[in-house]
Amino acid sequence: MNDLQSHLNDPQRLRALRSITLLDSPVEEAFDRLSRLAARLLQAPVALISLVDADRQFFKSCIGLESEPWKSERQTPLSHSFCQHNRVAGQPLVIEDARTHPLVKDNLAVDELDVVAYLGFPLSAEDGHILGSFCVIDSKPRRWAKDDIDTLRDLAGTVMLEIQLRSEIAIRHEIEGERDTLNQLNAQLVGEIRARQVAEEQQQRLQAQLSRARKIEVVGQLAGGVAHDLNNLLAPILIYTSALIDQDGLSTSHAEIVERIQETGLRAREVIRELLTFSRMQTDAFSLLEPNEVIGELDTLFRRTLPEDITLSVSLEPDLPNVLADRSQFERVLMNLVVNACDAMPNGGPLTIETNKATLDAEALQANPDASPGEFVRLGVRDAGVGMD
């Protein structure tokens, strides 16, 4: 009895039993078919595929078992089990009359389940652990023939193939589950790595922006100081030229010279104002401008100063709305675009300046993320030179 309990409670055997994941599983036709075949071939009223746990036997298949509650529950306690005695792999347990057999004569299955003749083969795993048994039962004494034993041995082997198939399916599902989990973890890891990369790139951009901001701040301070010094020097020049122009008796030629000096000084004052704006020491002078009017005034200057091999074409849409802008910066931006276009065409070519109305919608904002939706005036400068489109 102690040896039997040691066998039933062997941790390795119980692990092997649970690894096949058939305990308390639903009825399956593949197992019932083998049980029906065994009952028919051996002409036995009952055929069982029994999995023996530590304290019970579970019937994966129970053909011909009519006693309740065992039929409905598909299990019995070990007090009603002959299958627990199948402990030698490959060897049958042959009982011709359980009422006189020393191993099972006191088993409750004899009286309550009418188990008299029993023939069972152990269901053994590849590692040798006994999982249960495949057996046929008769309610009267019976001498089991050699053909009966050989037939049940072959069918028991088929039962084990079915069990191994279920085990492989369970293992495959477990592997697939682990693979899905691994894929999820891998995707999460990739996401975390990407997020870290994005954070690092953002940190680098912020660091670069901070560095540029510090440089610009230094340059702005320098530009502000220079602009103030130049403004101090320019102020008396403008004062004196105004005084000379207001004087009587100045010859026409001299008056023209003084006016040219004054015009140059006024332009220099605009440059100084831009330096102060850049240094944040003076705010932009925004006002409502007519874009076509400003471009028209610069058109004369461009045609007088551009190389002869540059063909200037100006196309301005009429009735444009006014824009809020700093006139000096507007002029300087346009002049820089024209100068860059000329530099891109050392051998000459067409140069076009145009204006038109534009509406920025959601699609346009994707290409201009810093802009805002709404109505705008578009200024275009196009050349046929090298560089960007």
Protein Blocks (a to p, Z undefined) as FASTA:
>chain_A
ZZmmmmmmomklmmmmmmnopgopacdfklmmmmmmmmmmnopabdcdddddfkbccdfb
aghiabdfklmnopacfklcfklmmmbghiacddfblklgmklmmpmklmmnopabdcdd
ddddfkopafbdcddddfbdcdddfklmmmmmmmmmmmmmmmmmmmmmmmmmmmmmmmmm
mmmmmmmmmmmmmmmmmmmmmmmmmmmmmmmmmmmmmmmmmmmmmmmmmmmmmmmmmmmm
mmmmmpghiafklmmmmmmmmmmmmmmmmmmmmmmmmnopaccddddddfklmmmmmmmm
mmmmpcfklccdddddehiacddddfklmmmmmmmmmmmmmmmmmngpaddddddddddd
fklmmmmmmbccddddddddddfbehjZZ
